[in-house]
């Protein structure tokens, strides 16, 4: 697994496997890329700083 963060665009890319993506689905700021056999290959998190902050807030709220 590899991680790559671009500070200028605030995009975090998580490579799950070394396979070429065939298609992608976007839900909010998260884009998941899949292989031909529907396995996740890569995850892109747009506006990563805010998205991570929002995720942490939701986790803290769920734990309270």
N, C-alpha and C positions, 0 to 999 in steps of 0.2 A: 504494500500500500504506500502510495506517495501523496504528499501534500504540496500544493503550490499556492502561494498567496501573492496577489498583485496589489500592492499598496495604492498605486495610482488609480486603478479602477475599482478597488475594494471588492475583489472577487477571489473567493477561495475555491480551489479545484482539488477534489479528493479522487485520486485514481485508485479504484478498487482492484482492477485486474488489467493486465496488458493485453487488451483486446480492442479491436476497432469498433466503435459504437455504430449501431445501425439506425437507431431512432432515439428520440428523447421526449420526455414529458415534463411540463413545467407546472409547479404548484406554488403560487406566490413567488418568493425569491429563490426557490430551489428548483434546479433543473437536474433531472436524473437521466443519464444516457444509458441505453440498453444495447446488448448484443442481439444478433439475429435470433438467438434462442431465449430471449426475454430475461437475460441475467443482467443485473446492474453492473456497469463498467466504470462509470465516472459520475460524480456528483459535483455540480457547480452551485455555489452559494453566492448569489448576487447581493450587493449591499451587505457584505459579510459582517461588518462591525455591528450594525444595527440588528441584523438578523440574529447574531449570536447573543447580543444583549437581550433581545426579546425572548429568546429561547431560555436563557438563564432565569429571567423573571418568571416565566411560566413554570419552570421546574421548582423554583423557590416557593411559589404560590401553592403548587400541588403538595409540597412537603409540609406546609404550615397546617 
